[in-house]
Amino acid sequence: MPTSSVTAAARRTRVKAAPARLVTTSRSATAVPKVTAQKPPAASMPAQYAMPPSPERLIQLQQEYLTQFATLWTNFFQHPEKSAEPIKDSRFSDPAWQGNALSSFFARAYLLNSDFMNRLADTVEADRKTKQRVKYAVSQWVDAASPSNFLATNPKAQQTLLESRGESLRSGMENLMNDMQRGRISQTDETAFEVGRNVATSEGAVVFENALFQLIQYKPLTAKVYVRPFVLVPPCINKYYILDLQPENSFIRHAVNNGHTVFVVSWKNPHQPESNLTWDDYLEVGAIEALHVAQRISGQKQVNALGFCVGGTILASALAVMYARGEQPVSSLTMMTALLDFEDTGLLEMFIDEQQVRRREQALGKGGLMPGRELAMTFNNLRSNDLVWNYVVNNYLQGKQPPAFDLLYWNGDSTNLPGPMYAWYLRNMYLENNLRVPGKLVCCGERIDLNSIKTPTYVFAAREDHIVPWKAAYESARLLPGTGKAGGVRFVLGASGHIAGSINPPSKNKRSYWTGADNEMPVDPEAWFSTAMEQPGSWWTDWIKWLAPFGGAQKVASDNFGNAKYKVIERAPGRYVQEKA
């Protein structure tokens, strides 16, 4: 969730990581650190300083590079047939790259150079955050420098230009001008989708709203339903309908299809009237209120609850407040790719340091908005080849329109964040990691402790997640006590990444997941993984089976929404999700 790109400033004998800056364009290439053969003993290396590799390692890398480049050079002149061999990189997979010997050479030389630069960055000796910053800076520069990104060195774009008699260039310039007006690169045909028409279409109704969220209740799809409802708290940095894109991949519909009365929080997209909202507001006025309303509508003292991504952090914090007040509002808790322990936050941690957080506090801590556009750009640049340069080539160099893709439509439908909430979250979670310390944080007037959330817990993580690294999710799971042997903590690891791993419906029969013995979580996550069993298909089936006993008895389903006190306000998906950043 934190923002943007870093600048690694070169020094003669050391490289100090410069402060992060918000990415405001897709061209976030940064300087590559210089290296020298001298370095002081490791013990004298201060934190946040990067030292060059050893002279021996540097010489080894240079020799390997020269040997490989000599082979490439020889093949170019003496073995032209090798130019036609496939290049194992999707950016150069088109036959036009192999059909032109010079273009083939450029592509292969680029891949050799980029491999050398990335390996060189990987050998830098530094603390984890500084090393990540150096590697990220180099990778951004390398990705931007690809010959596929420029008309003068992209034979496929040149071929398209000639075949279209210049039409591709005209269309590309038109696409570029349109995107400049939008302030972002188009990743999909946004005219193909409309929230409520062909995404977020599960039938339901808004039964409660306040200044921060609408609560949606979904229509039952089974003859009987569990008496305890299921409340889903999605992230506030994205819109909830990633969980309800299409009927065939809707997590919400899957839960409804299995007899659960589902309530979903639809966060308001903050604008100026909401610019002073705090973290406590997201707990008290948000998650806690949503749980209370679901309890009152269902007539149940307890509900089942799920928090996804930042929604999981919000939900767990809210539950800690409620338990501190003597409430026991949930019969089970599910955490889906969510962080409670922020010790290892993957690539995102390189954007966070005291200087950056203080800058955010000064700018936004007393009011203001963190623009959704900046957040979206940060996440896109973490995978710049797939989410930036791929569209530069397709939209601008080849003049094509991006295809219609519901996931990318959702990805571009960004949300703002209230400045005070955002600044508090950065400091207390990402920078100081205070949530994991019992009693360290005071939220909503209560000193909170995650150990108080004594309820059966299901924690899902994704193995290739670059937003919530699976080992960090594992450490987060170890902070939750569960309820002992009968219903402790079940940790499940899915294949793929943050979204593809989470949104993996059983009907697709894709991927796999790993399970271990419940409530047996050794300190080392690799020790857990070494004994875990891989299961084919979707983790949703495992979760639904786990959740069923906590739903309570079953009753005849009703088509009515809300109750006498909480009447239907409007049909799902509601107004809040349709607001633009």
C-alpha positions in Angstrom: 0.0 0.0 0.0 2.8 2.5 0.5 4.1 4.3 -2.5 6.5 4.5 -5.3 10.0 4.4 -6.7 13.4 4.9 -5.1 16.6 6.6 -6.2 19.9 4.8 -5.5 22.6 7.5 -5.5 26.0 6.4 -6.4 29.0 7.0 -4.1 32.7 6.1 -4.6 32.9 3.6 -1.8 29.4 3.1 -0.7 25.8 3.5 -2.0 23.3 5.1 0.2 19.6 4.5 -0.5 17.9 7.8 -1.3 14.4 8.5 -0.1 11.5 7.0 -2.0 9.4 9.3 -4.2 5.9 8.9 -5.6 5.8 7.5 -9.1 3.9 9.9 -11.3 4.8 8.5 -14.6 5.5 5.0 -15.9 9.1 6.0 -16.7 10.5 5.3 -13.3 14.0 4.3 -14.4 16.6 5.0 -11.8 20.4 5.3 -11.6 22.4 2.2 -11.3 24.8 2.2 -8.3 28.5 2.3 -9.1 30.7 -0.2 -7.5 34.4 -0.2 -6.4 36.7 -2.9 -5.3 37.1 -1.5 -1.8 34.8 -2.0 1.2 35.1 -1.8 5.0 34.4 -4.8 7.2 30.8 -5.8 7.3 30.6 -5.0 11.0 31.2 -1.3 10.2 28.5 -1.1 7.6 25.8 1.2 8.8 22.1 0.4 8.3 20.6 1.6 5.0 24.0 1.6 3.3 24.8 -0.7 0.4 28.3 -2.0 -0.1 29.6 -3.2 -3.5 30.3 -7.0 -4.0 33.7 -8.4 -3.3 36.4 -7.9 -6.0 36.5 -11.7 -6.5 32.7 -11.8 -7.1 32.8 -8.8 -9.4 35.6 -10.2 -11.5 33.7 -13.5 -11.8 30.6 -11.7 -13.0 32.5 -9.7 -15.5 34.3 -12.8 -16.9 31.0 -14.7 -17.2 29.5 -11.7 -19.0 32.4 -11.3 -21.4 32.3 -15.0 -22.2 28.6 -15.0 -23.0 28.8 -11.7 -25.0 31.7 -13.1 -27.0 29.6 -16.1 -27.9 26.7 -13.9 -28.9 28.9 -11.7 -31.0 30.5 -14.7 -32.8 27.1 -16.2 -33.5 25.9 -12.9 -35.0 28.7 -12.9 -37.6 29.5 -16.6 -38.1 26.3 -18.5 -37.3 23.4 -16.3 -38.6 21.0 -19.3 -38.3 21.1 -18.9 -34.6 19.3 -15.6 -34.9 16.2 -17.5 -35.9 16.2 -19.6 -32.7 13.3 -18.7 -30.3 14.0 -16.2 -27.6 12.7 -17.3 -24.2 11.0 -14.0 -23.2 7.5 -13.0 -24.0 8.5 -9.5 -25.1 10.5 -11.0 -28.0 8.3 -14.0 -28.9 6.9 -12.5 -32.1 8.6 -14.0 -35.2 9.6 -10.5 -36.3 12.3 -10.6 -33.7 13.8 -13.8 -35.1 13.3 -12.8 -38.7 15.6 -9.8 -38.4 19.2 -10.7 -37.5 20.0 -7.3 -36.0 16.8 -7.2 -34.0 17.5 -10.7 -32.7 21.0 -9.6 -31.7 19.6 -6.5 -29.9 17.1 -8.6 -28.0 19.6 -11.2 -26.9 22.2 -8.6 -26.0 19.6 -6.8 -23.9 18.7 -10.0 -22.0 22.4 -10.7 -21.4 22.9 -7.1 -20.1 19.8 -7.2 -17.9 20.8 -10.5 -16.4 24.2 -9.1 -15.6 22.8 -6.0 -14.0 20.3 -7.9 -11.9 22.9 -10.3 -10.8 25.2 -7.5 -9.9 22.5 -5.8 -7.8 21.8 -9.1 -6.1 25.4 -9.3 -4.9 25.3 -5.9 -3.1 25.8 -6.3 0.6 23.4 -4.3 2.7 20.5 -4.6 5.1 17.4 -6.2 3.5 15.5 -2.9 2.8 18.5 -1.2 1.2 19.2 -4.3 -0.9 15.6 -4.4 -2.1 15.8 -0.7 -3.0 18.9 -1.3 -5.1 17.4 -4.3 -6.8 14.2 -2.5 -7.5 16.0 0.6 -8.9 18.0 -1.6 -11.2 15.0 -3.7 -12.3 13.0 -0.5 -13.1 15.9 0.8 -15.3 16.4 -2.6 -17.0 12.7 -3.0 -17.7 12.4 0.5 -19.2 15.5 0.0 -21.4 14.1 -3.0 -23.3 14.4 -2.6 -27.1 10.7 -3.7 -27.3 9.7 -0.4 -25.7 10.9 1.8 -28.6 9.7 2.1 -32.1 13.2 2.4 -33.5 14.2 -1.0 -32.1 10.9 -3.0 -32.2 10.6 -4.8 -35.5 7.0 -5.9 -34.8 5.9 -2.3 -34.3 7.8 -1.3 -37.4 6.1 -4.1 -39.4 2.7 -3.0 -38.1 3.5 0.6 -39.1 4.3 -0.3 -42.7 1.4 -2.8 -43.1 -1.1 -0.2 -41.7 0.4 2.6 -43.8 1.0 4.7 -40.7 -2.4 4.1 -39.2 -0.9 2.3 -36.2 1.2 5.3 -35.4 -1.8 7.6 -35.6 -3.9 5.3 -33.4 -1.0 5.0 -31.0 -0.6 8.7 -30.6 -4.4 9.0 -30.1 -4.2 6.4 -27.4 -1.3 8.2 -25.8 -3.1 11.5 -25.7 -6.2 9.9 -24.3 -4.2 8.2 -21.5 -2.4 11.5 -20.7 -5.8 13.1 -20.1 -6.8 10.1 -17.9 -3.5 10.3 -16.1 -2.8 6.6 -16.4 -2.1 3.9 -18.9 -5.2 2.0 -20.1 -5.0 -1.7 -19.4 -8.4 -2.8 -20.7 -11.3 -1.6 -22.7 -13.1 0.2 -19.9 -16.2 0.8 -22.0 -16.9 -3.0 -22.0 -17.8 -3.1 -18.3 -20.2 -1.4 -15.9 -20.5 -2.1 -12.2 -23.9 -3.7 -11.6 -24.4 -4.6 -15.3 -21.7 -7.2 -16.1 -19.5 -7.1 -13.0 -20.7 -7.1 -9.4 -24.0 -8.7 -10.4 -24.8 -11.0 -7.5 -28.3 -10.2 -6.4 -28.6 -8.4 -3.1 -29.6 -5.2 -1.4 -28.0 -2.4 0.6 -29.5 -2.7 4.1 -27.4 -0.1 6.0 -25.1 2.8 5.2 -23.2 5.5 7.0 -20.6 8.0 6.0 -17.9 5.3 5.6 -19.6 2.2 4.1 -22.7 0.5 2.8 -23.5 -3.0 4.0 -24.8 -5.3 1.2 -26.9 -8.4 2.0 -27.0 -11.1 -0.7 -30.0 -13.2 -1.8 -29.9 -16.9 -0.7 -29.4 -19.4 -3.5 -30.2 -22.5 -1.4 -33.4 -23.7 0.2 -31.9 -23.5 3.7 -29.2 -21.3 5.1 -27.0 -21.3 8.3 -28.4 -19.2 11.1 -25.1 -17.4 11.6 -24.4 -15.0 8.8 -21.0 -14.5 7.1 -19.6 -10.9 7.1 -16.9 -10.1 4.6 -14.6 -7.0 5.1 -12.7 -6.3 1.8 -9.7 -3.9 1.5 -10.4 -0.2 1.5 -7.7 0.5 -1.1 -9.7 -1.5 -3.7 -13.3 -2.0 -4.4 -15.1 -5.1 -3.1 -16.2 -6.5 -6.4 -12.9 -8.3 -7.0 -14.9 -10.8 -5.0 -17.8 -10.7 -7.4 -16.5 -10.1 -10.9 -18.5 -12.7 -12.8 -20.8 -15.5 -11.6 -18.3 -18.2 -12.4 -15.5 -16.7 -10.4 -17.4 -14.9 -7.6 -16.2 -15.7 -4.1 -19.4 -14.1 -2.8 -21.6 -16.3 -4.9 -19.6 -19.3 -3.9 -20.3 -18.6 -0.2 -24.0 -18.0 -0.9 -24.2 -21.2 -3.0 -23.0 -23.1 0.1 -25.8 -21.9 2.4 -24.3 -18.8 4.0 -26.2 -15.5 4.4 -23.5 -13.1 3.2 -23.0 -9.5 4.2 -20.3 -7.5 2.5 -18.8 -4.1 3.4 -18.7 -1.7 0.4 -16.3 1.1 1.5 -17.1 4.6 0.4 -14.5 6.1 -2.0 -13.2 9.0 0.1 -13.4 12.5 -1.2 -13.1 15.9 0.6 -15.9 15.3 3.1 -14.1 12.1 4.2 -10.6 13.5 4.2 -10.3 13.6 8.0 -11.3 10.1 8.7 -8.9 8.1 10.9 -7.9 4.5 11.5 -10.2 4.4 14.5 -13.1 5.5 12.2 -12.4 2.5 9.9 -12.6 0.3 13.0 -15.5 1.8 14.9 -17.7 3.3 12.2 -16.6 0.6 9.7 -15.9 -3.0 10.7 -17.4 -2.9 14.2 -20.6 -1.3 13.0 -20.9 -3.8 10.1 -20.5 -6.8 12.6 -23.2 -5.2 14.9 -25.6 -4.7 12.1 -25.2 -8.2 10.8 -25.8 -9.5 14.4 -29.0 -7.4 14.7 -30.4 -8.4 11.3 -29.7 -12.1 11.9 -30.7 -12.1 15.6 -27.4 -14.0 16.3 -24.9 -13.1 19.0 -22.1 -14.3 16.8 -21.3 -14.2 13.1 -18.5 -15.6 10.9 -16.1 -13.0 9.5 -13.5 -12.7 6.8 -11.0 -10.0 6.2 -9.2 -9.7 2.8 -5.8 -7.9 2.5 -6.0 -4.6 4.3 -9.5 -5.6 5.3 -8.0 -8.4 7.3 -5.8 -5.9 9.2 -8.9 -3.7 9.9 -11.1 -6.7 10.9 -8.5 -8.2 13.3 -7.9 -4.7 14.9 -11.6 -4.2 15.2 -12.1 -7.6 16.8 -9.3 -6.9 19.3 -11.2 -3.7 20.3 -14.4 -5.7 20.7 -12.8 -8.4 22.8 -11.2 -5.7 24.9 -14.7 -4.4 25.6 -15.9 -7.8 26.6 -17.7 -8.7 23.4 -17.2 -12.1 21.6 -18.8 -11.3 18.2 -17.5 -14.0 16.0 -17.7 -17.8 15.9 -14.9 -18.0 13.3 -12.4 -15.7 11.6 -10.9 -16.0 8.1 -7.9 -14.0 7.1 -7.3 -14.0 3.3 -3.8 -12.7 2.2 -3.7 -10.3 5.1 -0.9 -8.9 7.3 -0.8 -8.6 11.1 2.9 -9.0 11.5 4.6 -6.4 9.2 8.2 -7.5 9.8 8.5 -8.7 6.2 6.3 -6.8 3.8 8.1 -7.8 0.6 8.8 -5.3 -2.1 6.6 -2.7 -0.4 8.9 -2.3 2.6 11.5 -0.5 0.5 9.2 2.5 0.2 8.9 3.0 3.9 11.3 4.7 6.2 11.1 7.4 8.9 11.7 10.2 6.5 8.9 9.1 4.1 6.4 8.4 6.9 7.1 11.8 8.5 6.6 13.5 5.1 3.2 11.8 4.7 2.3 12.8 8.3 3.2 16.4 7.6 1.2 16.5 4.3 -1.8 14.3 5.2 -1.8 13.6 9.0 -4.2 16.4 9.8 -6.4 16.0 6.7 -6.3 15.4 3.0 -6.5 12.6 0.5 -4.0 10.0 -0.6 -5.0 9.8 -4.3 -6.0 6.4 -5.6 -4.0 7.0 -8.8 -0.7 7.1 -6.9 -1.5 3.9 -5.1 -2.4 2.2 -8.4 0.8 3.4 -10.0 2.9 2.0 -7.2 1.4 -1.5 -7.5 1.6 -1.4 -11.3 5.3 -0.5 -11.1 6.0 -3.5 -8.9 5.3 -5.6 -12.0 6.2 -3.0 -14.6 6.8 -5.4 -17.5 3.3 -6.9 -17.2 1.3 -3.8 -16.0 3.2 -0.9 -17.6 5.5 -1.6 -20.6 3.3 -4.3 -22.0 0.6 -1.7 -22.6 3.1 1.0 -23.8 4.0 -1.4 -26.6 0.5 -2.6 -27.4 -1.4 0.7 -27.0 1.2 3.3 -28.3 3.8 1.5 -30.5 1.3 -0.8 -32.2 -1.8 1.4 -31.9 -4.0 -1.4 -30.6 -6.9 -1.1 -28.2 -6.4 -3.1 -25.0 -8.7 -6.2 -24.8 -11.7 -6.3 -22.5 -10.7 -8.0 -19.2 -12.8 -7.7 -16.0 -9.9 -8.1 -13.6 -7.9 -5.2 -15.2 -11.1 -3.1 -15.2 -11.3 -3.6 -11.5 -7.6 -2.9 -11.2 -8.0 0.5 -12.8 -11.0 1.4 -10.7 -8.9 3.0 -7.9 -9.9 4.4 -4.6 -8.6 7.3 -2.5 -7.7 7.0 1.2 -8.2 9.6 4.0 -4.8 11.2 4.8 -5.0 10.7 8.7 -5.9 7.1 8.3 -3.2 6.4 5.7 -0.4 8.2 7.7 -1.3 6.3 10.9 -1.4 3.0 9.1 2.0 3.6 7.5 3.7 4.4 10.8 2.1 1.9 13.1 2.0 -1.0 10.7 4.6 -0.8 8.0 7.2 1.3 9.8 7.0 0.3 13.5 5.1 -3.0 13.3 3.1 -2.2 16.5 0.1 -4.4 16.0 1.9 -7.5 16.8 3.0 -6.2 20.3 0.3 -6.9 22.9 -1.0 -3.7 24.4 1.2 -1.4 22.3 -1.6 0.2 20.3 -4.7 2.1 21.6 -7.5 2.0 19.1 -11.0 3.3 19.7 -10.0 4.0 23.3 -8.9 0.4 24.0 -5.5 -1.0 24.4 -5.6 -3.9 21.9 -4.1 -7.4 21.9 -4.4 -9.9 19.1 -4.1 -12.7 21.6 -7.6 -11.8 22.9 -9.2 -13.0 19.6 -9.8 -16.5 20.8 -11.9 -17.9 18.0 -11.2 -20.7 15.4 -9.2 -19.1 12.6 -8.5 -19.9 8.9 -5.5 -18.1 7.4 -5.0 -18.3 3.6 -1.8 -17.1 1.9 -0.5 -17.2 -1.7 2.9 -18.6 -2.4 3.9 -16.0 -5.1 2.2 -13.0 -3.4 4.4 -9.9 -3.8 2.0 -7.8 -1.7 1.6 -10.1 1.3 4.5 -12.5 1.3 3.3 -15.9 2.4 5.9 -16.2 5.1 4.7 -12.9 6.5 1.1 -14.2 6.4 2.4 -17.3 8.3 3.9 -15.1 11.0 0.7 -13.2 11.2 -1.2 -16.5 11.7 1.1 -17.3 14.6 -0.1 -14.1 16.4 -3.7 -15.5 16.5 -4.5 -17.9 19.3 -7.5 -19.7 17.9 -9.3 -21.7 20.6 -6.9 -24.5 21.3 -6.9 -28.0 19.8 -10.6 -28.2 18.9 -10.6 -25.1 16.7 -7.2 -23.5 16.5 -5.5 -21.9 13.5 -5.6 -23.6 10.1 -3.0 -22.2 7.7 -3.5 -22.9 4.0 -1.0 -21.9 1.3 -2.3 -21.5 -2.3 -0.4 -21.4 -5.5 0.0 -18.2 -7.6 -0.1 -14.6 -6.4 -2.2 -12.1 -4.4 -5.2 -12.0 -6.7 -5.0 -15.1 -8.8 -4.2 -17.2 -5.8 -7.2 -15.8 -3.8 -9.7 -15.8 -6.7 -9.5 -19.4 -7.7 -13.0 -20.9 -8.1 -13.3 -24.7 -8.0 -15.1 -24.8 -11.3 -11.9 -23.8 -13.1 -10.0 -26.7 -11.6 -6.8 -24.7 -11.6 -3.7 -24.5 -9.4 -3.3 -26.2 -6.0 -2.9 -25.5 -2.3 -0.9 -26.9 0.6 -2.3 -27.9 4.0 -0.8 -29.0 7.3 -2.0 -30.2 10.6 -4.3 -27.6 12.3 -2.8 -25.7 15.1 0.7 -27.0 14.4 2.8 -24.1 13.2 6.5 -24.4 13.9 8.5 -21.2 14.1 10.1 -21.7 10.7 7.6 -21.5 7.9 9.8 -23.6 5.7 9.5 -26.4 8.3 5.7 -26.1 8.0 6.0 -26.3 4.2 8.3 -29.3 4.2 5.6 -31.4 5.8 2.6 -29.8 4.2 0.5 -31.8 1.7 -0.2 -30.4 -1.8 -3.9 -30.7 -2.8 -5.1 -30.2 -6.4 -7.7 -27.5 -7.2 -9.1 -24.6 -5.3 -8.6 -23.8 -1.6 -12.2 -22.6 -1.6 -13.5 -26.2 -1.2 -11.2 -26.7 1.9 -12.4 -23.4 3.4 -16.1 -24.0 2.8 -15.7 -27.4 4.5 -13.9 -25.8 7.4 -16.5 -23.0 7.8 -19.6 -25.2 7.8 -19.5 -26.2 11.5 -19.4 -22.6 12.6 -22.6 -21.6 10.7 -24.8 -23.2 13.4 -28.1 -24.8 12.7 -29.9 -24.4 9.4 -33.2 -22.6 8.7 -35.5 -22.1 5.7 -34.1 -19.3 3.5 -36.0 -16.1 3.1 -36.0 -13.7 0.1 -36.4 -10.7 2.4 -33.5 -8.4 3.0 -32.7 -6.7 6.3 -35.5 -6.5 8.9 -38.0 -4.0 10.3 -35.3 -1.7 11.5 -32.8 -2.2 8.7 -34.9 -1.7 5.5 -33.6 -1.9 1.9 -32.0 1.3 0.8 -31.2 0.3 -2.7 -30.3 -2.8 -4.8 -26.8 -4.1 -4.9 -24.1 -3.1 -5.8 -25.1 0.3 -4.3 -23.9 3.8 -4.9 -20.7 3.8 -3.0 -18.9 1.3 -5.2 -19.8 3.3 -8.3 -18.0 6.5 -7.0 -14.7 7.2 -8.9 -11.5 8.4 -7.4 
